[in-house]
Amino acid sequence: MHALSHLRLALLALIAVLALALPAAAQTFPPLSGRVVDAAGVLDAGVRAMLTEKLAAYEAKTSNQVVVATVGSLQGLPIEVYANRLFRTWRLGQEDRNNGVLLLVAPADHKVRIEVGYGLEGALPDAVAKLIIEDVMLPQLRVGRIDAAITAGVETIADVISGRDTELTQAMQARANPNHVEWPYPWWTLLLPFIIFPPLLFLYGIYFDNAVPEPASGPRGSSRDRDRGRSSDSSSSNWSSSSSSSSSSSSSSSSSSSSSSSDSFSGGGGSSGGGGASGSW
């Protein structure tokens, strides 16, 4: 873990050096015209409308701002540098929470990047973002299904951040942290030994008391019987929760009105420090 932290800092330093070495004036960014900016022109109109509506409803519910962008060219920049600059130019997420996410796809360069704002790096760690790209998006991108790849990527990002799909989140976190072993059963199963064994011990004690014969007494009993009775008498005197997925229905009228007014859409002033992951196909 310590080595990973040093590697992360080294990568961020490299990105900063590249950002300074390559002047920002030499590049142009598409304007933030909505929650889906298809500058490369690769998305179907119906897919753009569907994603815009879903992302608008998601932002209204959680305040997390997820934006999709496709670009015709990275203009010679590493996708990490381009995505970070684009994120900062668009200022995604709320200024006080930095809760923005940019899903960037560059089809001509065969590159994809999930850029994560400061405030969501705990909910969407770099390793989990990498798994989303590799397991969810790249298989679709490699067969030319950009619409399906972006749709699946957006849905998975939203599920992971919101914690709605706990099984998926746990599976990805387990792959991201292979040395971490979690108890595979509901938490309350840990209490079963403390619930079951005390009554069993109590019942066993009662049965043992009743099963021991009474010692022989009176003049007809032998001394051996009396001794056995005393020793027996002295020795016989002795413990998912199921998680429910909350699902709420968004009002289609409110989401439609917010998504239809793309002219008024803008970033909230958030920023990113280079958190996220990249992939290529």
Backbone as CSV, one residue per row, in Angstrom:
resi,resn,N_x,N_y,N_z,CA_x,CA_y,CA_z,C_x,C_y,C_z
1,MET,0.832,-1.207,0.000,0.000,0.000,0.000,0.861,1.249,0.000
2,HIS,1.972,1.181,0.782,2.879,2.317,0.832,3.506,2.544,-0.541
3,ALA,3.862,1.455,-1.216,4.466,1.567,-2.540,3.481,2.150,-3.541
4,LEU,2.203,1.763,-3.414,1.184,2.294,-4.321,1.014,3.795,-4.133
5,SER,1.096,4.253,-2.884,0.979,5.690,-2.623,2.122,6.451,-3.282
6,HIS,3.347,5.894,-3.172,4.494,6.543,-3.816,4.340,6.543,-5.331
7,LEU,3.826,5.435,-5.891,3.615,5.358,-7.334,2.588,6.376,-7.783
8,ARG,1.529,6.525,-6.985,0.492,7.509,-7.315,1.070,8.921,-7.326
9,LEU,1.869,9.249,-6.325,2.479,10.580,-6.269,3.419,10.804,-7.440
10,ALA,4.156,9.756,-7.818,5.072,9.885,-8.950,4.317,10.138,-10.249
11,LEU,3.191,9.443,-10.416,2.388,9.641,-11.629,1.791,11.039,-11.669
12,LEU,1.310,11.510,-10.506,0.754,12.862,-10.462,1.827,13.899,-10.774
13,ALA,3.034,13.662,-10.264,4.134,14.594,-10.565,4.457,14.592,-12.043
14,LEU,4.439,13.395,-12.660,4.711,13.302,-14.096,3.649,14.033,-14.900
15,ILE,2.388,13.873,-14.493,1.298,14.576,-15.192,1.471,16.085,-15.064
16,ALA,1.877,16.551,-13.864,2.078,17.987,-13.657,3.205,18.517,-14.539
17,VAL,4.275,17.729,-14.655,5.397,18.156,-15.509,4.966,18.235,-16.963
18,LEU,4.217,17.231,-17.410,3.740,17.234,-18.793,2.784,18.400,-19.037
19,ALA,1.953,18.683,-18.025,1.001,19.784,-18.174,1.721,21.125,-18.306
20,LEU,2.847,21.282,-17.620,3.611,22.514,-17.726,4.417,22.565,-19.021
21,ALA,4.873,21.398,-19.446,5.709,21.362,-20.648,4.901,21.610,-21.911
22,LEU,3.636,21.227,-21.890,2.790,21.387,-23.073,1.827,22.544,-22.823
23,PRO,2.004,23.664,-23.475,1.183,24.847,-23.196,-0.285,24.611,-23.489
24,ALA,-1.124,25.120,-22.581,-2.570,24.946,-22.739,-3.098,25.665,-23.962
25,ALA,-2.408,26.702,-24.415,-2.877,27.461,-25.578,-2.813,26.642,-26.851
26,ALA,-2.041,25.555,-26.835,-1.869,24.753,-28.043,-3.006,23.770,-28.231
27,GLN,-3.980,23.743,-27.348,-5.067,22.790,-27.449,-6.396,23.511,-27.349
28,THR,-7.391,22.861,-27.857,-8.757,23.397,-27.775,-9.653,22.309,-27.203
29,PHE,-10.628,22.747,-26.405,-11.571,21.817,-25.815,-12.962,22.107,-26.353
30,PRO,-13.776,21.060,-26.499,-15.175,21.299,-26.893,-15.906,22.006,-25.754
31,PRO,-16.890,22.820,-26.073,-17.659,23.485,-25.008,-18.507,22.476,-24.243
32,LEU,-18.776,22.789,-22.983,-19.629,21.929,-22.157,-21.087,22.263,-22.489
33,SER,-21.604,21.576,-23.476,-22.955,21.869,-23.958,-24.027,21.047,-23.258
34,GLY,-23.638,20.048,-22.502,-24.605,19.205,-21.800,-23.890,18.107,-21.050
35,ARG,-24.653,17.203,-20.496,-24.067,16.099,-19.743,-23.441,15.046,-20.648
36,VAL,-23.764,15.075,-21.911,-23.139,14.196,-22.907,-22.641,15.089,-24.041
37,VAL,-21.327,15.172,-24.188,-20.713,15.997,-25.231,-20.069,15.046,-26.234
38,ASP,-20.768,14.813,-27.336,-20.290,13.867,-28.350,-19.555,14.614,-29.454
39,ALA,-18.385,15.163,-29.112,-17.619,15.934,-30.095,-17.091,15.052,-31.218
40,ALA,-16.906,13.746,-30.967,-16.426,12.833,-32.000,-17.545,12.346,-32.907
41,GLY,-18.796,12.593,-32.520,-19.935,12.200,-33.348,-20.089,10.698,-33.505
42,VAL,-19.898,9.952,-32.408,-19.946,8.494,-32.506,-21.154,7.893,-31.788
43,LEU,-21.926,8.710,-31.091,-23.051,8.186,-30.322,-24.356,8.360,-31.076
44,ASP,-25.217,7.369,-30.959,-26.550,7.454,-31.536,-27.355,8.528,-30.804
45,ALA,-28.221,9.227,-31.536,-29.001,10.318,-30.946,-29.873,9.816,-29.795
46,GLY,-30.448,8.622,-29.948,-31.277,8.070,-28.881,-30.471,7.746,-27.631
47,VAL,-29.240,7.260,-27.828,-28.369,6.953,-26.689,-27.974,8.243,-25.973
48,ARG,-27.666,9.289,-26.744,-27.322,10.578,-26.132,-28.479,11.093,-25.279
49,ALA,-29.688,11.025,-25.802,-30.856,11.523,-25.069,-31.097,10.696,-23.801
50,MET,-30.958,9.368,-23.931,-31.182,8.498,-22.776,-30.152,8.758,-21.685
51,LEU,-28.870,8.871,-22.072,-27.822,9.133,-21.085,-27.993,10.502,-20.436
52,THR,-28.353,11.486,-21.231,-28.565,12.834,-20.688,-29.668,12.833,-19.643
53,GLU,-30.767,12.137,-19.943,-31.890,12.083,-19.000,-31.489,11.353,-17.717
54,LYS,-30.791,10.228,-17.859,-30.391,9.459,-16.678,-29.399,10.228,-15.809
55,LEU,-28.438,10.893,-16.443,-27.432,11.635,-15.683,-28.041,12.851,-15.000
56,ALA,-29.032,13.463,-15.640,-29.716,14.595,-15.008,-30.488,14.135,-13.768
57,ALA,-31.187,13.002,-13.884,-31.925,12.468,-12.737,-30.968,12.044,-11.624
58,TYR,-29.833,11.465,-12.014,-28.846,11.028,-11.027,-28.254,12.225,-10.277
59,GLU,-27.961,13.290,-11.002,-27.414,14.485,-10.345,-28.444,15.137,-9.434
60,ALA,-29.707,15.159,-9.881,-30.752,15.751,-9.043,-30.930,14.973,-7.743
61,LYS,-30.696,13.673,-7.790,-30.899,12.824,-6.612,-29.691,12.840,-5.678
62,THR,-28.476,12.869,-6.244,-27.265,12.687,-5.425,-26.362,13.907,-5.366
63,SER,-26.535,14.842,-6.296,-25.686,16.015,-6.493,-24.348,15.669,-7.150
64,ASN,-24.060,14.372,-7.373,-22.846,13.981,-8.092,-23.013,14.282,-9.582
65,GLN,-22.015,14.917,-10.168,-22.116,15.354,-11.562,-21.226,14.461,-12.434
66,VAL,-21.864,13.570,-13.198,-21.165,12.669,-14.110,-21.393,13.167,-15.534
67,VAL,-20.307,13.358,-16.267,-20.381,13.883,-17.629,-19.633,12.938,-18.567
68,VAL,-20.207,12.715,-19.742,-19.604,11.879,-20.777,-19.083,12.775,-21.892
69,ALA,-17.893,12.474,-22.389,-17.334,13.240,-23.506,-16.635,12.291,-24.471
70,THR,-16.867,12.506,-25.751,-16.072,11.845,-26.788,-15.379,12.939,-27.588
71,VAL,-14.129,12.715,-27.941,-13.365,13.721,-28.686,-12.745,13.070,-29.917
72,GLY,-12.604,13.869,-30.952,-12.017,13.360,-32.192,-10.527,13.126,-32.085
73,SER,-9.854,13.880,-31.205,-8.411,13.751,-31.053,-7.993,14.238,-29.677
74,LEU,-6.947,13.623,-29.169,-6.347,14.072,-27.915,-5.276,15.131,-28.159
75,GLN,-5.104,15.517,-29.410,-4.187,16.593,-29.804,-2.749,16.314,-29.344
76,GLY,-2.373,15.058,-29.408,-1.013,14.686,-29.073,-0.717,14.580,-27.595
77,LEU,-1.711,14.786,-26.742,-1.509,14.724,-25.286,-1.800,13.316,-24.762
78,PRO,-1.150,12.904,-23.690,-1.600,11.693,-22.986,-3.027,11.896,-22.509
79,ILE,-3.798,10.841,-22.539,-5.209,10.995,-22.176,-5.364,11.457,-20.730
80,GLU,-4.408,11.107,-19.849,-4.471,11.560,-18.462,-4.381,13.082,-18.370
81,VAL,-3.480,13.662,-19.172,-3.310,15.117,-19.167,-4.520,15.793,-19.789
82,TYR,-4.976,15.262,-20.933,-6.124,15.864,-21.621,-7.369,15.812,-20.727
83,ALA,-7.627,14.651,-20.109,-8.827,14.500,-19.291,-8.786,15.427,-18.078
84,ASN,-7.612,15.539,-17.453,-7.505,16.401,-16.272,-7.723,17.860,-16.637
85,ARG,-7.158,18.282,-17.754,-7.349,19.677,-18.193,-8.795,19.933,-18.591
86,LEU,-9.406,18.960,-19.279,-10.805,19.116,-19.673,-11.699,19.186,-18.442
87,PHE,-11.444,18.335,-17.470,-12.203,18.331,-16.219,-12.105,19.689,-15.539
88,ARG,-10.883,20.224,-15.451,-10.684,21.511,-14.784,-11.270,22.662,-15.591
89,THR,-11.224,22.552,-16.905,-11.828,23.595,-17.747,-13.337,23.612,-17.567
90,TRP,-13.949,22.449,-17.539,-15.391,22.359,-17.362,-15.809,22.520,-15.899
91,ARG,-14.864,22.333,-14.955,-15.112,22.514,-13.519,-16.276,21.639,-13.046
92,LEU,-16.144,20.352,-13.265,-17.223,19.424,-12.952,-17.339,19.189,-11.447
93,GLY,-18.573,18.985,-10.990,-18.835,18.761,-9.576,-19.043,20.063,-8.831
94,GLN,-19.574,19.939,-7.637,-19.803,21.122,-6.807,-18.478,21.630,-6.236
95,GLU,-18.366,22.923,-6.127,-17.109,23.527,-5.677,-16.732,23.092,-4.268
96,ASP,-17.723,22.947,-3.390,-17.421,22.589,-2.004,-17.302,21.089,-1.793
97,ARG,-17.670,20.282,-2.812,-17.624,18.828,-2.646,-16.729,18.143,-3.682
98,ASN,-16.436,18.816,-4.787,-15.598,18.240,-5.848,-16.083,16.842,-6.238
99,ASN,-17.386,16.717,-6.412,-18.008,15.419,-6.658,-18.370,15.227,-8.128
100,GLY,-17.387,15.444,-8.995,-17.597,15.252,-10.419,-16.842,14.043,-10.933
101,VAL,-17.341,13.477,-12.046,-16.675,12.370,-12.732,-16.781,12.629,-14.232
102,LEU,-15.670,12.471,-14.933,-15.642,12.614,-16.387,-15.305,11.269,-17.006
103,LEU,-16.184,10.793,-17.884,-15.909,9.594,-18.680,-15.550,10.053,-20.086
104,LEU,-14.279,9.938,-20.430,-13.758,10.448,-21.696,-13.373,9.287,-22.605
105,VAL,-13.856,9.333,-23.848,-13.515,8.321,-24.848,-12.977,9.036,-26.082
106,ALA,-11.812,8.579,-26.542,-11.191,9.111,-27.758,-11.098,7.971,-28.766
107,PRO,-12.120,7.787,-29.606,-12.148,6.618,-30.498,-10.969,6.558,-31.467
108,ALA,-10.567,7.708,-32.037,-9.467,7.707,-33.005,-8.149,7.292,-32.358
109,ASP,-7.972,7.633,-31.088,-6.753,7.271,-30.364,-6.887,5.943,-29.622
110,HIS,-8.088,5.368,-29.645,-8.368,4.100,-28.954,-8.022,4.201,-27.459
111,LYS,-8.465,5.285,-26.847,-8.182,5.527,-25.435,-9.483,5.836,-24.695
112,VAL,-9.508,5.459,-23.418,-10.644,5.770,-22.556,-10.099,6.140,-21.182
113,ARG,-10.779,7.062,-20.531,-10.324,7.550,-19.228,-11.523,7.857,-18.334
114,ILE,-11.425,7.452,-17.062,-12.372,7.883,-16.020,-11.606,8.828,-15.110
115,GLU,-11.953,10.103,-15.149,-11.318,11.126,-14.317,-12.241,11.417,-13.135
116,VAL,-11.701,11.341,-11.917,-12.519,11.412,-10.703,-12.159,12.661,-9.903
117,GLY,-13.166,13.397,-9.470,-12.953,14.570,-8.635,-12.443,14.192,-7.256
118,TYR,-11.832,15.176,-6.590,-11.271,14.946,-5.256,-12.264,14.266,-4.315
119,GLY,-13.490,14.764,-4.321,-14.466,14.324,-3.327,-14.992,12.921,-3.515
120,LEU,-14.780,12.320,-4.687,-15.303,10.979,-4.956,-14.210,9.917,-5.044
121,GLU,-12.972,10.303,-4.722,-11.883,9.335,-4.828,-12.038,8.191,-3.822
122,GLY,-12.711,8.444,-2.701,-12.960,7.366,-1.742,-14.031,6.410,-2.226
123,ALA,-15.075,6.935,-2.868,-16.162,6.092,-3.372,-15.786,5.393,-4.663
124,LEU,-14.909,6.014,-5.449,-14.486,5.444,-6.729,-12.956,5.467,-6.800
125,PRO,-12.284,4.535,-6.106,-10.822,4.513,-6.097,-10.256,4.205,-7.480
126,ASP,-8.971,4.513,-7.656,-8.316,4.287,-8.944,-8.423,2.825,-9.376
127,ALA,-8.198,1.898,-8.437,-8.213,0.476,-8.785,-9.592,0.028,-9.249
128,VAL,-10.644,0.547,-8.630,-11.998,0.191,-9.031,-12.339,0.824,-10.384
129,ALA,-11.915,2.074,-10.595,-12.119,2.712,-11.907,-11.423,1.909,-13.012
130,LYS,-10.239,1.384,-12.700,-9.509,0.560,-13.669,-10.281,-0.704,-14.013
131,LEU,-10.888,-1.326,-13.006,-11.670,-2.532,-13.244,-12.923,-2.243,-14.058
132,ILE,-13.539,-1.089,-13.845,-14.712,-0.719,-14.647,-14.319,-0.619,-16.119
133,ILE,-13.178,0.009,-16.377,-12.712,0.141,-17.761,-12.399,-1.229,-18.349
134,GLU,-11.635,-2.030,-17.626,-11.166,-3.301,-18.179,-12.274,-4.345,-18.301
135,ASP,-13.146,-4.426,-17.309,-14.159,-5.487,-17.300,-15.465,-5.092,-17.981
136,VAL,-15.823,-3.812,-17.898,-17.132,-3.378,-18.393,-17.038,-2.726,-19.771
137,MET,-16.043,-1.871,-19.980,-16.021,-1.055,-21.192,-15.165,-1.637,-22.325
138,LEU,-13.957,-2.077,-22.003,-13.043,-2.507,-23.072,-13.585,-3.667,-23.917
139,PRO,-14.254,-4.670,-23.319,-14.801,-5.737,-24.172,-15.755,-5.207,-25.240
140,GLN,-16.545,-4.187,-24.905,-17.469,-3.596,-25.886,-16.719,-2.716,-26.893
141,LEU,-15.748,-1.959,-26.403,-14.998,-1.072,-27.302,-14.202,-1.865,-28.338
142,ARG,-13.696,-3.018,-27.953,-12.874,-3.816,-28.872,-13.664,-4.378,-30.046
143,VAL,-14.987,-4.457,-29.891,-15.824,-4.931,-30.997,-16.589,-3.776,-31.637
144,GLY,-16.197,-2.535,-31.312,-16.785,-1.370,-31.955,-18.117,-0.916,-31.399
145,ARG,-18.514,-1.402,-30.241,-19.812,-1.020,-29.663,-19.606,0.121,-28.668
146,ILE,-19.356,1.299,-29.197,-19.067,2.450,-28.344,-20.293,2.851,-27.536
147,ASP,-21.481,2.814,-28.169,-22.715,3.143,-27.436,-22.880,2.254,-26.207
148,ALA,-22.728,0.938,-26.414,-22.913,-0.014,-25.314,-21.842,0.160,-24.245
149,ALA,-20.610,0.428,-24.668,-19.507,0.591,-23.713,-19.734,1.799,-22.814
150,ILE,-20.117,2.917,-23.404,-20.323,4.135,-22.614,-21.546,3.992,-21.710
151,THR,-22.613,3.402,-22.233,-23.813,3.203,-21.412,-23.511,2.331,-20.205
152,ALA,-22.825,1.204,-20.440,-22.483,0.307,-19.336,-21.521,0.979,-18.363
153,GLY,-20.573,1.749,-18.895,-19.623,2.446,-18.026,-20.309,3.459,-17.131
154,VAL,-21.216,4.245,-17.695,-21.939,5.258,-16.912,-22.780,4.600,-15.821
155,GLU,-23.502,3.543,-16.176,-24.354,2.881,-15.193,-23.528,2.271,-14.056
156,THR,-22.392,1.675,-14.404,-21.551,1.058,-13.377,-20.934,2.112,-12.471
157,ILE,-20.480,3.204,-13.050,-19.915,4.298,-12.246,-20.949,4.810,-11.248
158,ALA,-22.169,5.045,-11.727,-23.227,5.556,-10.845,-23.556,4.554,-9.746
159,ASP,-23.600,3.263,-10.100,-23.915,2.237,-9.100,-22.828,2.145,-8.036
160,VAL,-21.568,2.194,-8.466,-20.462,2.071,-7.517,-20.424,3.273,-6.573
161,ILE,-20.569,4.475,-7.125,-20.513,5.678,-6.293,-21.659,5.706,-5.287
162,SER,-22.857,5.322,-5.750,-24.039,5.391,-4.896,-24.149,4.218,-3.949
163,GLY,-23.378,3.159,-4.192,-23.456,1.983,-3.344,-24.722,1.186,-3.556
164,ARG,-25.388,1.381,-4.712,-26.626,0.644,-4.956,-26.343,-0.826,-5.238
165,ASP,-25.285,-1.102,-5.997,-24.947,-2.481,-6.340,-23.806,-2.932,-5.435
166,THR,-24.158,-3.333,-4.208,-23.124,-3.691,-3.243,-22.362,-4.940,-3.660
167,GLU,-23.026,-5.866,-4.330,-22.337,-7.089,-4.760,-21.257,-6.761,-5.781
168,LEU,-21.598,-5.887,-6.731,-20.616,-5.478,-7.737,-19.471,-4.714,-7.080
169,THR,-19.797,-3.817,-6.176,-18.759,-3.033,-5.497,-17.823,-3.940,-4.712
170,GLN,-18.374,-4.898,-3.976,-17.544,-5.803,-3.189,-16.661,-6.662,-4.080
171,ALA,-17.223,-7.116,-5.212,-16.423,-7.938,-6.126,-15.262,-7.145,-6.693
172,MET,-15.513,-5.898,-7.061,-14.452,-5.069,-7.618,-13.413,-4.705,-6.566
173,GLN,-13.882,-4.418,-5.347,-12.936,-4.096,-4.282,-12.101,-5.312,-3.903
174,ALA,-12.714,-6.509,-3.983,-11.958,-7.722,-3.687,-10.866,-7.944,-4.729
175,ARG,-11.180,-7.671,-6.000,-10.170,-7.814,-7.044,-9.118,-6.733,-6.942
176,ALA,-9.555,-5.538,-6.519,-8.587,-4.454,-6.373,-7.686,-4.671,-5.161
177,ASN,-8.197,-5.391,-4.132,-7.414,-5.670,-2.921,-7.444,-7.172,-2.670
178,PRO,-6.658,-7.954,-3.420,-6.746,-9.417,-3.324,-6.350,-9.965,-1.965
179,ASN,-5.580,-9.222,-1.170,-5.154,-9.708,0.136,-6.202,-9.493,1.218
180,HIS,-7.249,-8.736,0.882,-8.295,-8.442,1.871,-9.375,-9.514,1.795
181,VAL,-9.609,-10.202,2.900,-10.599,-11.269,2.952,-11.766,-10.817,3.817
182,GLU,-12.976,-10.889,3.260,-14.166,-10.481,3.995,-14.982,-11.703,4.381
183,TRP,-15.711,-11.613,5.506,-16.616,-12.671,5.930,-17.734,-12.805,4.901
184,PRO,-17.891,-13.996,4.286,-18.813,-14.123,3.145,-20.273,-14.214,3.526
185,TYR,-20.598,-14.214,4.843,-21.968,-14.376,5.284,-22.465,-13.103,5.970
186,PRO,-23.773,-12.983,6.191,-24.284,-11.785,6.898,-23.634,-11.626,8.262
187,TRP,-23.530,-10.376,8.713,-22.820,-10.079,9.960,-23.411,-10.789,11.158
188,TRP,-24.750,-11.006,11.153,-25.378,-11.580,12.335,-24.996,-13.038,12.541
189,THR,-24.433,-13.710,11.496,-24.016,-15.101,11.678,-22.858,-15.212,12.666
190,LEU,-22.116,-14.116,12.850,-21.028,-14.134,13.830,-21.544,-14.285,15.260
191,LEU,-22.820,-13.933,15.481,-23.398,-14.007,16.827,-24.004,-15.365,17.147
192,LEU,-24.137,-16.235,16.120,-24.820,-17.512,16.334,-24.186,-18.365,17.437
193,PRO,-22.842,-18.484,17.508,-22.279,-19.297,18.596,-22.671,-18.795,19.982
194,PHE,-22.774,-17.478,20.142,-23.128,-16.912,21.442,-24.627,-17.059,21.742
195,ILE,-25.415,-17.295,20.705,-26.860,-17.468,20.886,-27.210,-18.934,21.120
196,ILE,-26.517,-19.835,20.416,-26.888,-21.249,20.436,-26.268,-22.002,21.608
197,PHE,-24.973,-21.784,21.857,-24.263,-22.619,22.827,-24.705,-22.422,24.290
198,PRO,-24.959,-21.201,24.774,-25.397,-21.084,26.179,-26.643,-21.891,26.515
199,PRO,-27.734,-21.850,25.683,-28.892,-22.703,26.009,-28.552,-24.189,25.982
200,LEU,-27.693,-24.611,25.029,-27.327,-26.020,24.952,-26.579,-26.468,26.211
201,LEU,-25.657,-25.622,26.667,-24.931,-25.955,27.889,-25.866,-26.018,29.089
202,PHE,-26.816,-25.110,29.131,-27.781,-25.098,30.234,-28.624,-26.371,30.242
203,LEU,-29.120,-26.769,29.036,-29.937,-27.977,28.928,-29.115,-29.217,29.254
204,TYR,-27.861,-29.196,28.825,-26.989,-30.331,29.121,-26.785,-30.468,30.628
205,GLY,-26.627,-29.328,31.313,-26.463,-29.380,32.764,-27.684,-29.957,33.452
206,ILE,-28.886,-29.557,32.977,-30.119,-30.091,33.566,-30.215,-31.589,33.333
207,TYR,-29.904,-32.029,32.117,-29.977,-33.454,31.793,-28.987,-34.250,32.632
208,PHE,-27.788,-33.705,32.820,-26.767,-34.406,33.594,-27.212,-34.565,35.049
209,ASP,-27.816,-33.514,35.582,-28.302,-33.591,36.958,-29.348,-34.688,37.112
210,ASN,-30.273,-34.797,36.168,-31.350,-35.777,36.249,-30.863,-37.183,35.959
211,ALA,-29.792,-37.304,35.178,-29.324,-38.626,34.775,-28.513,-39.308,35.859
212,VAL,-27.943,-38.572,36.814,-27.120,-39.169,37.860,-28.016,-39.830,38.899
213,PRO,-27.835,-41.114,39.208,-28.711,-41.788,40.186,-28.480,-41.259,41.593
214,GLU,-29.556,-41.317,42.372,-29.467,-40.893,43.769,-28.570,-41.854,44.543
215,PRO,-27.717,-41.369,45.406,-26.851,-42.265,46.200,-27.656,-43.117,47.168
216,ALA,-27.189,-44.323,47.372,-27.854,-45.225,48.325,-27.724,-44.665,49.730
217,SER,-28.792,-44.796,50.498,-28.771,-44.242,51.858,-29.353,-45.269,52.833
218,GLY,-29.187,-45.024,54.096,-29.751,-45.911,55.109,-28.824,-47.058,55.436
219,PRO,-29.271,-47.824,56.359,-28.416,-48.894,56.858,-28.179,-49.995,55.849
220,ARG,-29.059,-50.128,54.780,-28.918,-51.226,53.839,-27.875,-50.921,52.796
221,GLY,-27.405,-49.641,52.642,-26.409,-49.318,51.641,-25.016,-49.578,52.147
222,SER,-24.150,-50.035,51.257,-22.774,-50.317,51.637,-21.982,-49.027,51.687
223,SER,-20.803,-49.103,52.352,-19.944,-47.924,52.423,-19.462,-47.520,51.041
224,ARG,-19.223,-48.519,50.133,-18.795,-48.183,48.765,-19.877,-47.402,48.053
225,ASP,-21.172,-47.809,48.228,-22.268,-47.079,47.601,-22.363,-45.664,48.143
226,ARG,-22.149,-45.511,49.468,-22.234,-44.168,50.044,-21.116,-43.279,49.519
227,ASP,-19.903,-43.856,49.401,-18.784,-43.062,48.877,-19.026,-42.645,47.436
228,ARG,-19.547,-43.605,46.615,-19.820,-43.285,45.217,-20.892,-42.224,45.113
229,GLY,-21.882,-42.312,45.980,-22.949,-41.317,45.963,-22.448,-39.947,46.298
230,ARG,-21.541,-39.840,47.305,-21.011,-38.531,47.679,-20.181,-37.922,46.553
231,SER,-19.335,-38.758,45.914,-18.489,-38.223,44.838,-19.319,-37.827,43.639
232,SER,-20.341,-38.602,43.307,-21.193,-38.263,42.166,-21.987,-37.009,42.445
233,ASP,-22.466,-36.868,43.667,-23.269,-35.710,44.013,-22.435,-34.439,43.965
234,SER,-21.171,-34.503,44.406,-20.337,-33.309,44.415,-19.887,-32.927,43.007
235,SER,-19.713,-33.887,42.111,-19.244,-33.572,40.757,-20.360,-33.110,39.845
236,SER,-21.624,-33.306,40.159,-22.735,-32.957,39.278,-23.232,-31.553,39.478
237,SER,-22.614,-30.771,40.360,-23.123,-29.420,40.610,-22.509,-28.399,39.645
238,ASN,-22.559,-28.556,38.536,-22.035,-27.487,37.639,-22.891,-27.193,36.358
239,TRP,-23.369,-21.293,26.105,-24.088,-20.163,25.606,-24.316,-20.287,23.906
240,SER,-28.576,-10.060,7.146,-28.325,-9.519,6.272,-29.141,-8.606,6.567
241,SER,-28.053,-9.527,8.583,-29.033,-8.514,8.113,-28.946,-8.417,6.605
242,SER,-30.014,-8.527,6.011,-30.034,-8.381,4.550,-30.083,-6.913,4.191
243,SER,-29.176,-6.561,3.298,-29.187,-5.172,2.844,-30.260,-5.025,1.792
244,SER,-30.994,-3.979,1.909,-32.036,-3.732,0.926,-31.611,-2.610,0.019
245,SER,-31.816,-2.882,-1.264,-31.452,-1.872,-2.233,-32.564,-0.856,-2.294
246,SER,-32.193,0.346,-2.011,-33.174,1.400,-2.089,-33.275,1.842,-3.520
247,SER,-34.489,1.826,-4.013,-34.680,2.314,-5.355,-35.763,3.349,-5.315
248,SER,-35.551,4.470,-5.898,-36.547,5.526,-5.914,-36.809,5.912,-7.346
249,SER,-38.067,6.194,-7.658,-38.425,6.583,-9.001,-38.301,8.082,-9.133
250,SER,-37.571,8.517,-10.114,-37.429,9.944,-10.387,-38.606,10.386,-11.221
251,SER,-39.027,11.565,-11.014,-40.102,12.125,-11.816,-39.595,12.378,-13.209
252,SER,-40.242,11.749,-14.215,-39.757,11.883,-15.585,-39.924,13.298,-16.090
253,SER,-40.941,13.986,-15.572,-41.132,15.358,-16.048,-40.008,16.252,-15.593
254,SER,-39.559,16.103,-14.323,-38.500,16.970,-13.832,-37.190,16.650,-14.498
255,SER,-36.889,15.331,-14.733,-35.630,14.995,-15.377,-35.622,15.436,-16.819
256,SER,-36.792,15.371,-17.482,-36.844,15.806,-18.869,-36.600,17.297,-18.979
257,SER,-37.195,18.052,-18.037,-37.021,19.496,-18.115,-35.586,19.884,-17.845
258,SER,-34.906,19.183,-16.901,-33.527,19.543,-16.600,-32.601,19.130,-17.718
259,SER,-32.899,17.973,-18.396,-32.023,17.531,-19.463,-32.266,18.302,-20.745
260,SER,-33.493,18.799,-20.930,-33.778,19.508,-22.162,-33.143,20.890,-22.188
261,SER,-32.877,21.456,-21.000,-32.285,22.791,-20.956,-30.769,22.674,-20.896
262,SER,-30.165,22.054,-21.956,-28.724,21.840,-21.963,-27.967,23.142,-22.078
263,ASP,-28.629,24.206,-22.581,-27.941,25.486,-22.725,-27.537,26.051,-21.369
264,SER,-28.337,25.727,-20.317,-28.057,26.277,-19.001,-27.154,25.369,-18.183
265,PHE,-26.797,24.212,-18.714,-25.970,23.275,-17.969,-24.533,23.778,-17.895
266,SER,-23.938,23.623,-16.708,-22.541,24.013,-16.538,-21.960,23.267,-15.354
267,GLY,-20.644,23.265,-15.263,-19.986,22.673,-14.114,-20.239,23.504,-12.874
268,GLY,-20.060,22.881,-11.712,-20.349,23.567,-10.464,-19.151,24.181,-9.779
269,GLY,-17.975,24.110,-10.425,-16.780,24.699,-9.825,-15.850,23.695,-9.190
270,GLY,-16.085,22.389,-9.443,-15.261,21.353,-8.844,-13.931,21.174,-9.555
271,SER,-13.088,20.306,-8.982,-11.764,20.080,-9.542,-11.339,18.635,-9.339
272,SER,-10.265,18.249,-10.033,-9.717,16.897,-9.923,-8.201,16.982,-9.814
273,GLY,-7.646,16.060,-9.049,-6.191,16.025,-8.889,-5.532,14.902,-9.627
274,GLY,-6.207,14.331,-10.613,-5.612,13.254,-11.398,-6.060,11.871,-10.978
275,GLY,-7.026,11.763,-10.073,-7.530,10.460,-9.678,-8.344,9.831,-10.780
276,GLY,-8.291,8.493,-10.887,-9.033,7.797,-11.906,-8.206,6.703,-12.548
277,ALA,-8.567,6.320,-13.766,-7.865,5.250,-14.463,-8.037,5.421,-15.966
278,SER,-7.140,4.784,-16.715,-7.170,4.855,-18.178,-7.067,3.469,-18.759
279,GLY,-7.449,3.354,-20.030,-7.321,2.093,-20.747,-7.225,2.349,-22.235
280,SER,-6.831,1.330,-22.972,-6.736,1.446,-24.435,-7.166,0.142,-25.073
281,TRP,-7.585,0.232,-26.333,-8.013,-0.986,-27.044,-7.503,-0.955,-28.482
